[in-house]
Amino acid sequence: MRLLAAISPFITLSGLLQLSHLTQSVYALHESDVGVVDWHKHLIGVPHSNAPVTAPSFVDVNLDETEKGTAIGVNGTKTVIVTTTGNNVLAVLDPEDGAVLWRHIFDAEDRVAGYYKSSTTLATLSGPGGSTLRTFSLLTGSLLLEKRLHHPANGALLEPAHLGKQVVFSREGNDSNGNQKDVLYVLTNGCEVRKLDAQSGKEMWAWKSPDQGSLTIYSDILISPSSQHIHLIGLSSSTASFTLHTTALSISSGEVIENLSGGVPSSISDPLTQFFVVRASATSKDTGKPVILWLSKSTLYYLPLPSTSSSKQFKPRPQALKNSGSAGLEKLVDVGLGKEGHVVVGRSDGSSLVLRVAEQGEEEVVAESVWEFEGSATTSTQAESMYAGGLDARGAPAVGRVWWDHAVQKASADVYTVQSEASTQQAPRPFAFAFDTQSHGVLSHVALDGPRDASSTHARVLITTTTGAVQLWSAPSSLELEPVLHWTREEGLAATVVAEFVELPEGGKGADIIARESEEGFPGRLSRQIVDAQGFPNYVVNFIKRFTSSPAPAAATVVIDYRALSNAATPPSNDSTTTLARDAFGHRQLIITATLFGKVYAIDTSTGAIVWSRVLGMGWVGRAGMGGRVIPVKLFVIRAVGDEAVTSEGDAGDVKGDPEVVLVGQRRADNSLVDTVIFHINALTGEDVLPSSKKSASDILAELGVESEGESEEAEKEKEKEEEKKDDQDNGGILEGQDIVAGPVVEVYILNAEGRKIIVLLDEFLQAYIYPSNPTAESVFARALPSLSFPLRAHVESRHRIVGHKLGLPPKDQSHFKPTAYPTWAISLPAGEEIQALLPQAPTMGHAKGSGVASVGKVLGSRKTLYKYLDERLFVVKTVARKNKVDEEGNAKTDVMCGIYVVDSAKGTIVYHAEVKASPPVPSSDAPGTPGAGAGTVRGGGCDIKTNLVENWLVYHYYEAEVAGGSVGGAKGYRMVSVEFYEGQKADDKIMSSSISAYSNDTLNYSVYEQAYVFPSAITALATTTTKFGITSKDLIVATANRKIQSFPRRIFDPRRPSRKMTAEDQEELLIQYDPLIPNDPKRALSHNYDVANVQKIITAPALLESTSLVFAYGLDMFLTRVTPSNTFDVLSESFNKVQLVLTVTGLLVAILVTRPMVKRKSLREKWYN
């Protein structure tokens, strides 16, 4: 272990004084710059739609007297949207504009199982088995209660996650003021029930099933109308099916009431879709009798449960639903109206009915069909229907059906609203809304908000799509008007996997002139310049104005709704006339991102607005009718501004084309087949660069070797229609891509050789595929092979190895084979040590051509030079090692160690190695840097080291859980280690490491400087700034666990900071005296007041100004800003007084004009007299 942990236990005053001047560079963000130089997308993630307790729903919140002035609903209520998401977030949205009212982000180890609502409060269960209970204010998101119910290690891992968990709100008894007390009945682990005080969380009683969930898993709690007992409804597994079981518990003591408990004669094959619990419809939703519904052999049965305690033994007598139709009943669809006694029942042919369970008299309960959705049966012209439920303004149930109509290429909906009398029932009028399936994928979930006034027939419909978009639609009362799209939230951005900056071309006439210079001759150029001279007077006026006024930010002329950007909910827009062109300083660029939900976005860095988006097609998988998804792997800018265009044959063209990106993805079908596909996209427009990637169904069949038995006229016409659609698909349709590898890939690289960019893909057999595949690219690739080397991980005889590879061309007589990789070196790791990740170096420079860095050395105060050890072949390896030990008492124990290696990929030389102890799992309340995290959750643990290697600088961050001894023995906390590599063993030693052969002995002649620092918090990502030519000093950008983006100058992490007294040479070199503690200065926060949550990665890119670097952080949220590590040395500041400069220059000019004749006359007189 070569880690130097020399951390002193004190903070020197002189160190702080010397650090203070380094913070000036990050103080440049003023309040007026917020929303101008940066932007923030406040996201929640794609909603979970697999269960009603996790999916989006409309909730009416009761407002108190102080809040009724802001009510949007009626009767003193406000309607909100509640959902949980795939990013482990509980969120509440405002349906008026889609803004996030509040959100609560759960820790990764504390997965939320579901939310449960009352009129003012939300309750959640999270963790294994529902180990942690939380309650929130529905309107404000204030955390009211947090309680651990059992240890996460004792949680039952049930599937689906919401099974066996429930929270029921109730008001019982009286408190000291005579008011009813709020209590909670909580079901966890499928077998444990607790009664808790809703205010304090105090446990009143607890009950646990005797079999502890081994035989019966309880899923529902129902309070009897008499409030004397509660019913637990569970499922017991048998050999062929599931049977129902009920258990009644006393409300006061939690004791089992034997005569009200027992099994129910039933046989259920699928309890997730054929079993449901409702309350019979009554005058009050809380007084209706509890009723169990289930399907058995295509027949629906229902069983009312006893509402009052009795000495008689409960004998269940299920009743069957009559007149259910010709098709058998297949599933029960929970639309969220169980308390109102309504559920949707689906038949085997796809048709459906609305079932109402109501009380008839004091004892009898009747289940009957109250509505059938006409045309809901499955046909070839419409997709499977989705159902949702809600309440209208009167509190009456409303059930909606939404489906996709292939005939009209629109989504359609109709809403059934329960009327007060059966005679007044009105048939719902279906309406179609123009949902854009090519831009947003397929509908995956629907939520319904019932009509809010007497004149409205249709309700608001909230839809979630397969690409992660969330939209709110509504229709007016008149069918002559079109349905309205109120807003769209692109929540798929919260699942971004890869992202890259793309520089924009120059706009305006300048770009046209450059493009025409190679085509127009001298007469044409002369005539063009004469025409352009007409604008010279205006140019002069604007030139004067520019130098007599303060500089305005580039984005100040754009009117932006920053509230909408921050909330990531945008109204629909049809404006596509905006010209994409860079600004004067190159601050405006595009960010191309790809998400796990199969969609690619282009984001404008100046505003955060989405310029275009495209859905990734499933290719032959989709055309064959199979489901699947496309998982992005790598994203490359294959053609930047100024790069030459390449024809399909590989010949170089002109430089007039747009920038282009290539996305490499893996297409995973539901039948486990995996293909690697490439999407070649125009970065400015989103168009497919390869129109040939779209093929007709007949072409696909031909490729698969399926011969058709002769094409009919209809088939020919269909083929012609497909051809006609290709042009339309290029302008916003689905990207089909091009299959390149029939299987998965193990690694993907981009090769920049001879002015061309070639993507190299390695399949599982280590065969190399290249893109673009043309004769020129193949010849360039073949010439570059001798200099190519790359590492891969391997597993041989239970030991992990890092294996270096080179590529070899096949023999000439086997030219149809692909180049294949062969091993050249290997590093065998010790037994028990596993490879966690292989990480390449970060880019040294930005858009500058060539390789190398701007500065190859560091001049010392003694005028000697330390030359940087620059080896572009270096990469980082992160490992996890489990080592068995015997402690002092003779007990066996296992230590988990985290390893970091810096390795030369050409020959496998280990340049640097460090080993630190893994952090043990600790409660989040004890973890440093995570104040206010949930109790009962576990953070940290394992090897979560963040690292970055750029030029000769390695920096990594980890948690130090134990220090054995020394002056800081027993200290815990986060550490940031800075390592620098230099040539030779002393100053002025030079080996030309950037150009030396990888096999030279001089590559081992280097020295290492390192220092460790105490870092104030945990981090989730880190990166270094990048500038155009690499001249500007680098800043370290980190995303902290407390949701801030911070910037630290590299000088703070200089490993050569002396721990002794500063000398004159140290001061001349501008070194800072070593101090172990990095201050937690809030002024270093680039994100200022933004709450940038769960950042997974930070990427940087240069602007046209050498002083400026763009920083983009993405994870749950997205945040972009620009930084100037060495201040803006190449542009005038906003405070620069241009008027004074102009007046000074003008005054000097006038003085010269006045004094010049005087000087001449004086000189002439001197000549006469001399």
N, C-alpha and C positions, 0 to 999 in steps of 0.2 A: 504494500500500500504506500503510495507516494503522496498521499494527501497531507498537506501541512495545516494542522488545525491550531495554529498559534494565535489564539484569540484572547486578548487581554480582558480582564474583568472590569475595566473602568473606561470612561469616556473622557477624553482630554478636551479641555476648553479650546486649546489651540487648533485641534482637529476640526472642531465645529466651525471656528472662525474661518479656517481655510476652505471648508466645504461651502460656506455661505455664498461665495461668489460664483460657485458652479451652478447655482439654481437660477441664475438670471436668465439663462437661455429658455427655461420653461415658464418664466413669468410672462412671456409675451402674449399669452392668451387673455384678452380683455373681455369684459362683459359684452361689449359691442360686437365681438367676433363670434359669439355663440350663435350657431345656426348659419353662419356665413362660411367659416373655414372648416366647419365640421357638420355632421348630421348623425342622427341616431334612429334606428328602427326598433321600436318597442314591440317585441313579438311575444307570443305565448306558445307557439308550437302547433302542430296539426292535432285537432281534437281526436280523442279516443272515442270511437263510435261502435265498439263491440258490445257495449252493455248500457242500459239506460242510466245507471248510476255513474257512468263516466262520460257519456255523450252530451253534446250541447242540448240545453233545454231553456225555455223561457220561464222565468220565475217572477211573480208579482210580490214585491217587497212592501210590507206595511210601513208607512212613514208615521213618525210621531208629529206632534203639532209644530215643532220647529222645522221639520223637513217637508211639510206638505206644500210649501210654496214652490218646490222644485219637482213636484210630482208630474210624471208624464202619463201615467195610467189614470184610472178612475177610482173613485171611492177612497182617496187618500193612499194610493199605491203607486209604485214606480216599477215598470217592467225592465228586467235585466236579463242577460244571457249568461248562464253558468256552464262551465265545461272544464274537464281535465284534458290534458294533452299528452302526446307521446314524449314530450320533453319533461315530464313529471312536474307539471305546473297546474295549479288550480287558478282559474281566471274568471273574472266577471267583466262582461262587455256591455257597453251602452248600445242598444239596438238603433238609436237614432243616427249615430255616425260611425259605429264600430270601434270607438275608442276603448282602450283598456281602463276600466274604472279602478281595478286593483288586481294584483296577482300574487300568489304565494308559490315560491319555488321550493320544492322538496329536494332533499339531498338524494344523490344517485342511489344510495343504499336503502333509502326510505321510500320505496315505490308506493304511490298513492293507489289504493284499491277502489275507492269510490267516494262520492259525496252524497250527503243526505240533507234535505232542506226542510226548513219550516218557513213561516212567513217573515221572519227577521234574521234567521241564523242559518249558517251552513256548518255542517259537521263532516269531518273526513276521517277515514281510517287508512292508515298507511303502515308500511313495513310488513314483514312476514306474518301472516295470519291476522293482520290488523293490529299490530302491537302498539300503535300510538294513535290516540284520539286527539283531535283538535276541533275547536269550534271557532267560527269567525262571524263577525258582523257582516251580513249580506251586503249592506250598502257601502260600508267603509273599508272592509277587509281587516278590521282590527282583530287581533288574536285574543279571544276571550278565555279559552281554556286549552291547556295542553297537558296530557296525562299519558304516561306509559302504562299500558294494561298488562303486558307481560313482556318478558325479555325476547328480543328478536330471535335468539337462538331456539326458543321454544315455540316458534310460529309454525303452523301447519302450512305447507306449500300446496295450496289447492289450485286447480285449473278449472275454469278461468279464475283470475285473481280476485274477482268480486264475490266468488262463491263462498258461502259460510260467513259473511260479514254483513252487518246492518246496524243502523242507528235509528231509533224511533224516539221522537219528541213527545212529551206528554206533560200535562199540568195536573198536579194532584195535591191534596192536602192544603194546609194553610201555613204561612210563615208567621212571624211575630206581629206583622201588620195586618194579618187577616187576609192576605192575598194568596192565591194559589202558587205553589212552588213549581218551577220548571225542573223536570227530571229527564234523564236519558236512559233508555234501555239499549244496551250495546251487546251485539252478538259478534264474537271473534272466534277464530280457529274452527268454526263450524260446530262447536260443542260447548262454548263458554258464554254465559249471559251475566251481565252486570247491570245493576241499577245505580246510577250516579246522580249526584246533585249537579244540575247544569251550571250553577254559578261557581261552586268551589271545586267540583270534581270529586267530592267525597263519596266513597263507595258505601252504599246503603246495604246491599247484599250481593252475593255472587253465587252462581250455580254452575256446576260442571257436569256434563253428561257422564253417566257411569262407564260407558264404553269409550269415552274420550275421543269420539269421532271415528273409531275403528269400524263401527257397523252403520251408524246413522250420522249423516251430516245435515245439520239444521241450516236453513237458508233464509227463513222469514220469521219475523216477530209481529204478532197482531194483538192489539189490546182489545179486550172484550168491551162491548158498549157499557156494561155495568161497572167498568173500572175495578173489578174485583180480582181479575186474573189476566194473564197473558198467554197466548198460544204460540208455541214454537212448532213450526212446520219443517219437517225434515224428510230426507230420502234415505232409505235403507237399500243397500245393494243386495241383489240375489244373483243366482246363476244366469238367468236369462234376461232380467229386467230390473227395474227399481220399483220399490213400493213406498207408499207414503206413511209417515209416522207423525203423530201429534203429541205434544207434551204441554200440559197446562201448569203454570207456575203461579203461586200466590203473589199478588202485587206487594203485599206488605212484608212478607218474609222470604219469598223466593223458594218456598217449599213446593214440591211436586203435588199436584192435585190428582190422585190416582184415578178417580172415577171419570175424569175428563181427558185422560190420556190413553193412548193405545195406537195400534196399527189400523190402517185404512185399507180395505181390500182394493187393490189397484195393481196395474201392471203398466209401467211407463218405460218405453225404450230409449227416449232421449229427454232427460229432465230439463235440458236447457231450452228446448223449444216446445215441449209438450206438457209443461207444468207451470201454473201461475196461481197467484193468490190475490184476491180482490176483496173489497168491502161492498156489500150489497148497497145499491143506490137507495138513499133515504133522504129525509129532510136535512140531515146534517151528515157530512162525510165522515165524521168521527163517531157517529152513533149506528152506522150500518153494521150488520152482522158480518163477521169474517167468513169468506167462502173460498174453498179450494177448487180449482179447475184443473182438469188433466185430460189428455187424449190417450185412448187405448183402442187399438185396432180400428182407427178412423172414426171413432165415436167420442164425443165430448161428454165427460161426466163432471158433475159439480156436487159439492158437499158443504152445507152450512155447518159451522161450528157453534157449539152452545155458547150463548152470550151471558148466562148467569150460572152461578154455582148451584149444584144440586147434589143430593145424596144418591141419586140414581146413576148407574153406570151408563156412560155415553156409548151408544151403539151406532156407529156410522152406517148410514143408508144412502149411498150415492145415487143420484138421479141422472138420467141420460137426456141429452138435448134432442128434441124432436124436430123434424122437418128441417134438417140441416142441408138439404140439397142432394143432387144425384152424385156428385163427386165426394169422395171421402175427405174428412177433415185431416189435415196434415200437421199444422203447427199453430201455436199461439204466439201472437206478436204483442209484446208489451209496448204500448204507446204512451205510457206515463199516466194513465187514467185509472189505475187500480183502485185508488181511493174513491173515485166516482163510479165504480162498478162497470167500467167499459174496457173491452179488449177486442183486438182484431183477430179473427180466426181465418187461417188460410187453408184452402182446399188443395187437393193433389193436382188439379188442372191450372193452378195459379190464381184462380178467382178468390174473393175474400168477402167476408161479412163482418159487420160490427155487432158484437154480442154485448147485451146489457143484462147485468145481474141485479135484480131489484127485489125489495121486500114486498110481499103481498099479504097484508094483514100483519098480525103481531108475530107469528111464528113461521109462516111459509116464505120461502125464497124461490123466485122463478128466474130462469135464464132463458132469454129469447133473442132472436135476431131482429135488430131494429133497422138495419140498413145493409144493402148489398151494393157494392161499387160496380156499376155497369161497365162491362168491357175490361174487367180486371184480369180475366183469364190470360194465360201466357199465349202469345201469338208470335209469328215471325216478324211482325211489323212493330212490336213494342218490347222493350226490355222489362225485366221483372220489376214489379211495383215495390215501392217503399212506403211505409206508413208512419205517421206521427200524430200525436195528440196534444191538445192544449185546451185552455179555457177562454171563453169569450168574455165580453164586458159584464155579462150577467153572472159569470161563474159557471155557466153551463158547459159541458164537455163538447169538444169539437174534434173530429178525426179527419185527417187529411191523407190523401193518396197522391204520390208523385211518381211519374214514370217517364222514360225516354221514348219518344215516338220516332221510329226510324223513317216513317213515311214523310213527315214534315220536317225532320231534323231539328226538332225542338223538344224541350221538356214540357210536360203537361201536369196539371194538378187539379184536383177537385177536393172540396172541403165539405164534410157533412157536419152540421151543427144540430145538436139536440134541441128541439123546441119544447115549450111547456106542455103542449097537448099534441097527441098523435095526429089529430086532424089537421094540424097546421104544418106538418112536415113538408119541406120543400126540397125538390131535387137539386143537388149542388150543380152549379154550372161550371164545367171544366174550363180552364184557361191555359193557354200555352205561353211560355216565356222563353225568350231567346237565349237560353244557356249555350255558351260557346264551348262545345265539347272538344274542339281541336286545340283550344287554348288552355283548358282547365281539366281535361281528362273526363272521367266518368263519375256520375253521382254516386256517393258512397253512404251518405246519411242525410236525413231530413229532420228538422225540428219545426214545430208549428206554434204560432201565436194566434189565438182565435180572434175573430172580428172584434174591433174595439168600439164601434158605434153602430147605431141602428141602421144607418144607410149603407153600411159596408157589407158586402156579401162574402168576400174572400179575405183571408187572413194573411199575415206575414209568414213567409217561408224562409227558413235558414237552411242553406245547403252546404254540405262539405263534400269535397271532390277527392279523387284518388291522387291528384297532384298536390294536395294540401291547401287549396283555395277555400275560403269561407265567404259566402255571399248571402246577402239579405235581399229577397224579392218580395214585392207586394203587388196586388192588383186592385184597381179602383172598382167601384160598384158597377160602372158601366162597362159592358163588354166591348164597346166601341173603342175604348182606350187601351193602350198597350200596358202590360205589366211593367213595373218600375224596378230597376236594379239600384238599390240605395248605396251600397258600398261593397268593396271586395277587400279581403285581407289575404295576402299571399303568405300564409303561414308555412308553406313548404320551405321558405328561406331559412327557417329555424333548423332545418335538417341539411344545411349546406355541407357538402363533402369536400369539394375542391373549388378553388377560386383563383383567378389570375387577372392582373391588370393588363389592359390593352391601350396603347397610346393612340390617340385620335389623329387623323391627318389634318393638315392645315386647311382652313376653310376660306371661303371668299374667292376673289379673283386671283389671289396669289397662288392658290392650288391649281387653278385653271391655266395660269401662265406657265407654271412649271411643267404641267402635263403637255402643253402645246409647244414647248421650246424645241423639242426634237422633231416636230412636224412642220412648223411654219418657217418660211424663208425670210430673207431680209425685207422684201416689200411688205409682206404680211405683218412682220414685226413693227415696221415703221408706221404703217397705217394704224395698227392697234395702239401704239404709243401716242399718236396724234389724237386719237379719240379719247384716250385716258387722260390726256392733258387738260380736258375740259373740267375735270374735277380738281385741278390744282389749287384754285382759290379756296375752295372748301377745305382742302388739306392744310393750307396755311393757317386758316382760322382755327381749325381743330388743334393744330400743333401749338398755337399760342395758348389756347384754352388749357391744353394738357399741362403746360408748364406754369400756369398761373392759378391752378386749382389743386386741391388735395387729391391724392389718388383714391379712386373708388374701388372697392373690392370687385373682383371679376364677376361674382355671383350677385352683386347688389342690384343689377338691372333685371334680374329674374324674380318675378313675383311667385313666392313659394309658400304654401300652407305648411309651415313647419310642424304645426300640431298634428296634421294628418300624416306627415312623414314620421314623426316620432311614434305615432300609434300604428303606423303601417296599415291603416285602413284608408283606402283611396276610393273616391267616387269614380264611376265609369267615365271614360274619356275617349272620344273618337279623333282627337287631334294627333295626327301622325306627320305633321308638316315640319317638325323641328329638324333643323339641320345639325348634324353631328360634326363638330369641328373643335379643334383644341383652342384654348385661349392663348393669350400672349406668353404666359409663363408655364404652360403645360400642366396646370392644376386640374383641368378637365380631362378626364380619361373615362374609359369604360371598365367596369369590373364584370367579368364573365364568371358566373357561378353555376354549379350543377348540384342537384339535391338528390337525396335518397328516394324521393317520390317521383323520379323520372322526368324532371323538368330542368331546362336551362334558362337562365335569366341574364340580361345585360342591364347593369345598374350604372346610372350617371353619377360620377364621383362628385360633381359640383352640387347636386341637389338630392341625391339618394333616390331619385325616381327610377322606375323600371322603364327602360327604353323599349325592350322587346322581350318576349319569352316564347319558348318552343317546347312542346311535349316530345319526349323521346319515345319513338314507336317500338313496338315489340317485334316488328318484322314478321318472319314466317311463323313465329309463335302465336302472334295475335291473329294472323290470317287463318291459322289452323284451328282457332277456337280455344286455345289453351291460355290459361292465365300465367302471369309472371311479372317480373319487374326488371328494370335496368339499373344496375348499381354502378355509379361513376367510379373510375379507378384513378385516372390521371387526366390532367388538362394541360395542353401545351399551346403556346402562341407559335404557330408554324409559319406565319407571315406577319411581320410587323411593318410599321410605316417606313417606307423607303426600301423595303426588300423587293427583289425582283420577282415578278410573276413567273410561275412555272407551268408550262403546258402539260397536257396529258402525256406527251411523249417525254417530258422531262427537260425540254429546251427552255432556256431563259428567255423571258419576255421583257416588257417594260415595267416601270415602277408605278403605274397609274392605278393599280387595283387596291381594293380595300384590305384592311388587316383580316387575318383569318385565324381561327383556332381549331384545334382538333381535340375532341373528347374521346377518351378510350373508356369503354364501359363493358361490364359483363352482364349479358342477358341471361337471367335465371328463370327458367320455365318452372311451372308448378310440378312437372313430372321429373324434376331434378336435372334436366339437361342444361348445360352451361355453354354459351358461346361468347366469344369476345368480338365486340362490334366497335366500329369507329364512326364518329359523327364529325364531318368536316363542315364547319359553319362560318359564314361571313359574319365577322364580329360586329359590323355596323348595322346590319339589317336582320340578322338571324336566318338568312336564306341558306338553303343547303347548297354547298359548293359542288356537290356531286349529285346532280339530278338523276343519274343512272342508278342511284341507290334505291330508288322507288321502282318496284317491279310489280307486275300484275300477278294475279293468282296463278294464271297459266304458266308464267315464267317460273314461279316458285315450284310448281309441280314438276316442271321440266328439269329444274336443277336437282330435285329430289329423285329423279328417275321415274316419275309416274307419267305414263303415256295416256293421253286423252283418246277417246274412241271417236274422234272426229268432232270438230267444233260446229255447233249449230249457228244459225244466223243470230240468235239471241246472244250467244256467247261472243260472237264477233262484235256485235254492237256494244256489249258490256266492255269488251276490251278497248274499243274506241273511246268509250266514256272515261275509262281509267286513264288513257293517254291524255285526254283533254283536261283531266283534273291535275295533271302533274304541275302545270304552271301555277295553278291556284295553290297547290300545296307548298310550292316554293315560297309563297308570300304569306306565311303564317300557319301552314298546316303542320302535320306531325312529321317529325324527322325520323325516317326509317333507318338511316345509317347503312353501313356496309360491313357485312360479316368478313372478318379477316382471319380469325383463328377458330377452328371447330373444337372449342374447349376452353378451359380457363388459361390465364397467363400467370406466370410467377413473378414477372417483373417487366416494367416498361421504362424505356429511356428515350431521350431525344438527343440525336447526334447533330452537332453543328460543325460541318466540314465543308471546305471549299465554297463557302458562301451559301450552302444549302442546309436546310433543316430536315432531318430524316428521323422518323419515329421507329424505334426498334422494340419489338415485342418478343418475349421468350415464352414459349408454351411449356407445359409440364414435362415435355421430353427434351427441353433445352434447345429446341429448334428456333431459329431467329426468323421473324417475319418483319418486313419493313413497309413503311407507308410514307410517301407515295411509292407505289411499286411500278417503276418504269425503268427503261434501260439506263438512263443517265443516273438516277438515284442508285441503282444497283452497282454501277461502276464506281461511283463515289464511295459507296459503302464498302465495296471490296478493297479499295485503296486505303481506307481508314482502318481496316480490320487489325493490322499488326500493332496499332497503337491503342487498341481498345482493351480494357480490362474492367471487370466488375465483380463484386462479391455477391454470394448467395448463402443463405443458411442451409444447413444439412443436418440430418440426424442419423448417426451410424452407431449401431450397437449400444443403444441407450445413452449415447453421449452426443451433445450438440457440437457442431463444428461450423466455423466460418470458412467457406471455400471460395477462393478466387478463380475466376474463369476467363478464358479468352475464346474468341470465335474463330472457327476454321471453315474454309470453303470446301464444299464437296469436290471429289475428283471430277475432271472434265467429262469423263464418260458417264457421270451421274449428276449432271448439271440440273436435273429436274428436282433434286433434293435441296433442302434448305440448309444454310449454314448452321452448324451445330456447335454449342459451347462445350468446352472440355476443361477440366480442372488444371490449374497451374500451381496452386499452393493451398494449404489448409491450416487452420488453427483449431486444435482440439481443446475444448474447454474442459475444466475439471469435472469430475463426476458430480452430478447434482446441480450443475450450473446450466441454465437455459437462456437462450437468446430471446430478448424481449423485443428489440427493434434494431434495424440498420438505418442510420440517418445520414444523408449526404450533407456536404457543405452547403451553407447558404450562399447565394450569389454574391460575388465580390462587387460588381458594378451593375449599373442599370442598362440603359440603352446604348452605352458607348460600345463601339466596335472593338474587337480584339480581346485579348486576355491580359491577365496581370492586374496589378493594383497601381494606384497613383504614387504611393510612397512605399518603397521597399525596405525602409529602415527607420530607426529612431535615433536622432542625434542627442547625445548625452551632454550634460553640463561640462564634461571634460573635453568636449569637441570630438570625442570618439563616437562611433556609430554601432548600434546593435541592429544587425540585418535580420529582417523577418524570415522565419522559416515558412516559405510559401510552397505548398505542395497541393495542387488541385486534386490529387488522387486520394487525399485523406478522407476518411469517413468515420462516423461514431457508431459504436456498438453498445447497446444497453442490455445488461444481463441480470438474471435473478438466480442466486445460488442458495441452496439449502444445505447447511452443514450440521452434521450430527456431532454433539459434544457431550461431555460428562462434566457436570458442575462439581464444586468442591465437596458437596455432600454425596457424590456418587450417583446422582440422578441423571438420566439421559435427557437431553434437551436439544432442540433444533434451532439454530440461528439462521435467519434469512438475511442474506447480504445482497446488496445492489452493486453491480459492477459497471464501470464505464471504461471503454477502450477507444483509443484513437488509432486507427489502423491504416496502413498504406495498401490501397487496393491492387497495386501492381505486383507486389511480392509478399504481402502479408506481414510486414514489419509492424510490431506494436510500438507506436510512438509514445503513447501515454496510457497509463492504467491506474485507476483509483477504485477503491472499494469502500462503501459506507454501509452501515447497518440499516436494514429496512425499518420503517416506522411501524410500531404496533398499532392495531386498531384502537382508537380512543373515542369516547363520546364527543360529539360535536361541541358540546358546551365547554369541554376542556381543551379543545384544539385551539392553538394560538391563531389569531387572525380571523376567526370565524365567530364573532360575537352574535348572540341572538339566534344561532342555528337551533334547530329543533331538538328538544330533549328526547332521549331514547334512540337517537340515530347514531350511527357510527361513521366517522370520517377517517381519512388517512388509511394507514395500513398498507403493507406491501411496498413495492418499489415504484414510486410515482415521481421519478426524477425528470425534470424539465431541462433540456440542454440545447445549446446552439453552438455551431462551429462556423466561423467566418474568418477568412485570411489565416492569420496565425493565432487567433483568439478563440479560446474555448471557455464557455461559461455554463455552469449547471447549478441547479437549485434542488435542494432536498430537505427533508425534515430530520433533524438530529434528535433522536429519542433518548439517547444515553451517551454521556461522556464519562469515560472510565475514571479519569483523574486529572491532576494538574490544577492550575488556578481556577479552572471553570468546571471542575468535577461535578457531575450531576446536573449540569445545565441542559435545558431542553430548548428547542426552538428551531426556526428555519435558517438554513445556511445558503449563502450564495458563494460559490467558488469560482474564481477567475484564474485562468491559466493562459500563458503566452509562450509561444515557441520562437526561439531565435537561433540563427545559424552560429555554429562554432561553440566554443566553451567560454569565450570572452569577447569583449567589444572588438570591433574591426575584423573579426573572423568572418570571411565571406566564402560561401561555397556555391553561390548561384542556384539556390534550391528551386527557383521557379522554372529553370530551364535545364537542370541537370537530369541525366538519365536516371530512371527509377532503379537501375541495377548498379549504380555507382556506390562505392563504399562511403563516399562523402555524405550520403543521405542519412547516415547514422551519426553524423557530427552536428549535434544540435544541443541546445540547453533549454531547460524548462523553468519558468518562474510561475509561482502560484501563491495565492493567498485566499483565505476564507473570511467571510464576513457574516455577521448576524443580520438576517433579513427580517423586516418587520412582519411579514405575513406570508400566507400560502399563495401560490400563483397557479394559474391554469394554463398559461401559454407565455412564451417569450420569443422575441425576434430582435434583430438589429436593423437600424435604418439603412437605406440604400439610396445613393445619389448617382447622378449621371456619369460622372467620371471617377467617383471614389475619392475625391480630394477632401471633402468635408469629413470631420471627425464623426464617429459613429456613436449613436445613442442606443442604449438597451431599452427596449419597449417591453413591458410586462403587463399581463392581465392578472389582477389580484383576485383572491377568493372573496373579497368584500366588494366586488363588482366595480372596480376602478381600472382604468388604463393609465399607467404611469410611465414616465420617461426618466432614465438615469444616464448622465454623461459617462462615457467610457472611462474618463479619468478617475472617477470614484472607484472603479473596479480595477485600477492599475495594480497588478501584482507586485510591482517594484516600489510601491509606497513604503518608505522607510519607517520602521518602528523605533528607530533611534532618533536622536536630535538631528534636526535638519541642518545640512551643510549648505555652503554657498552654491555648490554645484547642483544640489537638489533643488534649491530655490530657483536657480537659473533655468533648470529643466521644467519648472512649474509642477514639481511633484507635490503631493499632499502627504502630510504625516499620517501614518497608518492609524486608523481607529476601527475597531472591530464592528461597531454598530453603524448600520446604514439608517439614518434618521427617516422616520415616516412623515415626510413633509407633504402636507395636502396640496401644496402649490405645484408639486410634480405631477398632479393628476391631469392628464390630457382630456379626460372625459368630464371634468369639473362636476356638475350636478347630475349628469346622466347616470342612470342605473344600468350599466352594461353587464348583463348577467351571463354566466356560464360560457365564457369565451373559450373556444376550443383551439383556435389558431389565429395567429397574427401574420399578415403578409405586408411587405413594404414595397414601394416602387418609387423611382425618381421622377421628379418633375423636370421641365426644361432648365430651370434654375438649379445650379449645382448646390446651392445652399438648402434646398427644400426636398423633403422626402414625404411621400404619402403613406399613411398608416391605415390599414384596414383590419379590423378585428371582427371575427364572426363566430357564432356559436348559437345560443338561444337568441341573442340580440345581434344587431349589426351596428358597427360604429366606424366612422371614417373621419380622419383629421389630417392635417399636415403639420410637420415639425421642421424646425431649423436648428439642427444641433450646434452649428457654429454661428448662429444668428444670420440675418439676411445681409450678407456682405456683398451680394451681387444685385441688390435692388434697393432703391431708396425707401426709407420707412415712411409710414403715414404721417408722422410728425414733422417730416422734413419741410422746411419753409421754402417752397418753390418761388413764391412771390419775392421774398427777400433776395434769393439767388438771382432772379431776373433783374431786379432793380439794381443789385450790385454790379452785375455785368453791364447793364445799360449805363450806369453811372461811370464805370471805368471807360466804356467806349466814348461817352460824351467828353470825359476828361481828356482822353487821347486826342479826340478831334479838336478840342479847344487849345490844348497845349502844344500840339504839333506845329502850327504856324509860329507860335511864340518861340519855340525852340529853334526853328529854322532861322528866324530873324536874328536871334541872339548869336547863333553860330555864324551868320553872315557878318555881323558887326565885329565879332572877334577876329575874323579873317582880315577885315579891312585894317583893324588896329594892330594886328600882329604882322 
